[in-house]
Structure formats: structure tokens, C-alpha cells
Amino acid sequence: MPDNEAFRNIIEIESRHNSGVYGKREIVIVRGQGALLYDAQGREYIDCVGGQGSANIGHAHPAIIRAINEQAARLTVCTEMFYNDRRAELVERLATLSGMPRLFLCNSGTEAVEAAIKFARFSTGRSGIVAAMRAFHGRTLGALSATWNKKYRQGFEPLVPGFSHVPYNDPQKLDEAISEQTAAVILEVVQGEGGIYPASAEFLQRAQELCRQRGALLIIDEIQTGLGRTGRLFAYQHHNIQPDLVCLAKSLAGGLPMGATLIGERVGPLPVGAHGSTFGGNPVMCAAALATLEVIEEERLAEKAAALGAFLMERLKQLRSPLVREVRGLGLMVGIELKEKVAPYLAQLAERGVLALPAGMTVIRLLPPLVISQEQLERVVSALEEVLS
Ligand SMILES: Cc1ncc(COP(=O)(O)O)c(C=O)c1O
């Protein structure tokens, strides 16, 4: 375990060589187990950051360790120029689980969104993309053009032309925005970075209906909501819709870098060379993703997220705090909106051994690993009670 000086040294070295784009907390994380993280001084934390949604199956899950080790010893590099056993298994599994016959594999969320935008434009021959206000879809230029908040966009204009934004959960405004130039509508089922706002079933069903009527495609961004987080494997399954393109990443390969764009029947054929990625479909990532899907199924993590999420929401709604404006969420994707900025409260939670995220300036966001126990969630609620009372 590093002494105090070594600990300071780690922070200084990273700070000196960082690009500067990340706001960091003064905590050096060196180990994780399940829903717990440990810092360089051996302090234990309950992890409600959950790798910003990429740790659904928890830290150091034995199934992931085994899958990575076995595959690393056999084959670590195999581009999509060749076929591969692990990749074949994974694409078949994802197609069965989603009912979407084709998919494109990549390495992150923003890349999964870029691919969906490109496929939608290519398939429809149209350029318009309608997104929602408060949406977050990533930071590369295409995905950034679908992202709403100025804070992410400023300084990078001109962004990609053809994007527009409508109020979330407003079917009428969506109706007015979709024209014969619209290639796709892109939506999150629960807006994550935007502040944990769940979509209404009516809004999503109307989006699907309008897209089908007008020859546009419906892209659902499940990067934060997918893989059991909200109580279903994919959050859109709560609302009885079938999207044309689905973006996955974060927890897909148990927290290793992997993204996927699932492609439905309404998307036309894509020619060779239309898109690609050197690392996409990497066999180690495919093995990790297969193990992750197995863990989610065997440990019934979506059902667990539904039950524990209901328990957590119930307990949070009982918090008697003058600071709390609203509690929102679906499954284990939970936001506590405060009447003031959350940064000092996040620091106080960390002092009490709970790591949590912001969503915007005024929302405390909880994205714990789905393997978290009810007792650990009780400790999170107690810490929140102390900090917010
Ligand atoms: C809904 C959503 N879409 C896209 C992204 C971008 O993913 P990545 O950071 O892997 O590029 C995120 C990341 O937070 C997200 O929450």
C-alpha cells in the first residue's frame, strides 16, 4: 500500500501529464470487488459511480477474469477481415437477445452512435437527425451534434449540419420536427447525463409510429440504460417498441472498451467499406462480452436491478430533506435532484465511503453495479440521509 507521499506522487504525475479534459477527485482507486472500490490507502467505498455505468456486473467478476485470461492466451488480435469463433458466438447471442439480425462492433459509446448516424443517413438517403433537448450521445463530432448541452458543444463549432433538438417527452413537437428529410430520430429511454429523466411510453411509441409513417429510422441509445441497468436487458423493452438501430457500450464487455450498433430490418444493406474499425470485434472483447451476458442472465441482474431500484427509490422518497427537489429513476439508474449544486455533497458522500456521480449541476446520480446488495444500498441511503439532512 503506498504511503502518503507515494499517494500524492500518483496524483501529481497524473495531473502533470493529463490532457486537462477531466475534472478529477483526489482519490486514487487501485482495486475493486463486486460493488466495492478500494483506494491506495486501503479505504473502502461503495461504488455508485459504477464506471459511469460500465460496471453493471461489478468489479473483478471471476467470470470476466476467466474469459479474458483464456482468450488472451489463445488469440488477442483478429480484425474483421477474418472470421472468429468468439465473435460469431457473440453476434449470434446479441441478435437472439435483441431480435435485431445484424450488428456492427466498435469500441465505445460515441462510436456506436456515430455508426448509427452513418447507417441511418446511408440507408435513407436523407441527412436530418432529430434528437432531444438535454440529450447526451457522446463527444465525437457526429455524436456531439446530437448532444444537447452547450457545455459540451462550445468551442467545437461548426458541428455536423442537419441536426435538430426537440423537447423530451413532447410528442407534438416531435411530430412537427420529423419531415421527409429526416433520416432518424435518436433518443435515450432514460436521459442519463441530462439529469435522469425517464421517457414516457407515449413519447417513445409515438416516435416509433412517426418514424415508420415518414420513412425515418428510430435510433435508441442504450449506452447507459442497457444491459440490465433499468430492470430489463434493454430499457426500450419496458415500452413495447422495436427500434431500428440500438447503440450499446459501457457494460457490454464487463467494463472493457466495447460498443455495438444493433441493426434492424428497416435499415438497408450496407456496402463493404461504408464503415469499419481496426479494434472492432476484437476476440478478447467478444469473450468478455459473452461472459458478461452470461453473468447478467445467470445472476438475474435485470430482475435484481428492478427490485433493488424499487427499494432504493422508495427509501429515497422517504428522505426528509429540505434540499431535495425530486427523486427520479428506473431500476438502478437513479437521480436525486437538489435545490442547489451537488459538488459539495458528492465530496461529503465520499468522506462517508460512498462514491456517486453528478448529472448536470444539481442532480446526484447513482449507477451502482447491479450486484450491489440491499445492505450496501442501505448504507448508501444512510450516508445520503446524513449529508442531505
Ligand atoms: C447515453 C449515452 N450515449 C453515449 C455516451 C458516450 O459513450 P462513451 O463515453 O463510451 O463514448 C454516453 C456516455 O456517458 C451516454 O451516457
The ligand as a MOL file (V3000), in Angstrom:
LIG
                    3D

  0  0  0     0  0            999 V3000
M  V30 BEGIN CTAB
M  V30 COUNTS 16 16 0 0 0
M  V30 BEGIN ATOM
M  V30 1 C -26.4710 7.8060 -23.3840 0
M  V30 2 C -25.0120 7.8950 -23.7380 0
M  V30 3 N -24.6470 7.8910 -25.0270 0
M  V30 4 C -23.3510 7.9520 -25.3900 0
M  V30 5 C -22.3410 8.0440 -24.4540 0
M  V30 6 C -20.9130 8.1160 -24.8880 0
M  V30 7 O -20.2310 6.9460 -24.5260 0
M  V30 8 P -18.6240 6.9190 -24.4850 0
M  V30 9 O -18.2050 7.7650 -23.3270 0
M  V30 10 O -18.2980 5.4650 -24.3170 0
M  V30 11 O -18.1520 7.4510 -25.7860 0
M  V30 12 C -22.6820 8.0790 -23.0990 0
M  V30 13 C -21.6300 8.2370 -22.0700 0
M  V30 14 O -21.8700 8.6230 -20.9560 0
M  V30 15 C -24.0550 8.0020 -22.7310 0
M  V30 16 O -24.4330 8.0320 -21.4490 0
M  V30 END ATOM
M  V30 BEGIN BOND
M  V30 1 1 1 2
M  V30 2 1 2 3
M  V30 3 2 2 15
M  V30 4 2 3 4
M  V30 5 1 4 5
M  V30 6 1 5 6
M  V30 7 2 5 12
M  V30 8 1 6 7
M  V30 9 1 7 8
M  V30 10 2 8 9
M  V30 11 1 8 10
M  V30 12 1 8 11
M  V30 13 1 12 13
M  V30 14 1 12 15
M  V30 15 2 13 14
M  V30 16 1 15 16
M  V30 END BOND
M  V30 END CTAB
M  END
